[in-house]
Amino acid sequence: MPSLVELVESRLTALFQRLADGDDAPPGQRLRLEGLLEAVVYRAELSEEAADELIDTVHRQIFGDGLTDRLGDDWRAAHPFPELPVFARRAPVSTGNDD
């Protein structure tokens, strides 16, 4: 059975890969993962800082850049732990007018 940290890493990879592929991040999947992150810190398997490093590492592996590159050094100010800063790509929008 995988450790909680391994489970978090696996689910982070799957979630970020969905986003990289252009899919949406289902709220239930994201919320369960945030709960696992909180449990890993609560059980002292990782500190909040180490959990953020893991999130950043997986993000960098999937997207090619880190969260600070994408969101700035203070990204946690807008997304307090254990919230994940995940966003789907904007859908192309057209007015439908050819004018």
C-alpha positions in Angstrom: 0.0 0.0 0.0 1.4 3.4 -0.9 2.2 6.0 1.7 0.1 9.1 2.0 2.9 11.1 0.5 3.1 8.8 -2.5 -0.7 8.9 -2.9 -0.6 12.7 -2.8 2.1 12.8 -5.5 0.2 10.4 -7.7 -3.0 12.3 -7.4 -1.2 15.6 -8.0 0.3 14.2 -11.1 -3.0 13.0 -12.4 -4.8 16.3 -11.7 -2.1 18.4 -13.2 -1.9 16.1 -16.2 -5.7 16.5 -16.8 -5.3 20.3 -16.8 -2.2 20.1 -19.1 -4.3 17.9 -21.5 -7.0 20.7 -21.6 -9.5 18.9 -19.4 -11.2 20.4 -16.3 -10.3 19.7 -12.7 -13.3 18.1 -11.1 -14.0 19.8 -7.7 -14.4 16.5 -5.9 -11.0 15.3 -7.1 -9.4 18.6 -6.1 -11.1 18.7 -2.7 -10.1 15.1 -1.8 -6.5 15.9 -2.8 -6.5 19.0 -0.6 -7.8 16.9 2.3 -5.0 14.4 1.7 -2.5 17.3 1.8 -3.9 18.4 5.1 -3.7 14.9 6.5 -0.1 14.5 5.4 0.8 17.6 7.3 -1.3 16.8 10.3 0.4 13.4 10.6 3.8 15.2 10.3 4.8 13.2 7.2 5.5 16.5 5.5 5.6 20.1 6.7 3.5 22.7 4.8 6.7 23.9 3.2 7.6 20.4 2.0 4.1 19.9 0.7 4.3 23.1 -1.2 7.7 22.0 -2.7 6.1 18.7 -3.7 3.2 20.6 -5.4 5.7 22.8 -7.2 7.9 19.9 -8.3 5.0 18.0 -9.8 3.7 21.2 -11.4 7.1 21.8 -12.9 7.3 18.2 -14.3 3.9 18.5 -16.0 3.8 22.2 -17.1 7.5 23.0 -17.4 7.4 25.9 -14.9 6.8 26.2 -11.2 4.0 27.9 -9.4 6.1 30.9 -8.5 6.9 31.3 -12.2 3.2 31.2 -13.1 1.6 32.9 -10.0 4.3 34.8 -8.3 6.3 34.4 -5.1 3.2 35.1 -2.9 0.8 32.6 -4.5 0.0 31.2 -1.1 -1.5 34.6 -0.1 -4.3 33.9 -2.6 -4.4 30.1 -2.1 -3.9 29.4 1.7 -2.8 25.8 2.5 -4.1 23.3 1.6 -5.8 25.0 -1.3 -4.5 24.0 -4.7 -4.1 26.7 -7.4 -5.7 24.8 -10.2 -7.4 26.4 -13.2 -8.8 25.0 -16.4 -7.9 26.7 -19.7 -10.4 29.3 -20.8 -12.8 28.1 -23.4 -12.6 29.8 -26.7 -15.5 32.2 -27.0 -17.0 33.6 -30.1 -19.8 36.0 -30.7 -21.0 33.9 -33.6 -21.0 37.0 -35.9 -18.8 36.8 -38.9 -18.7 40.6 -39.1 
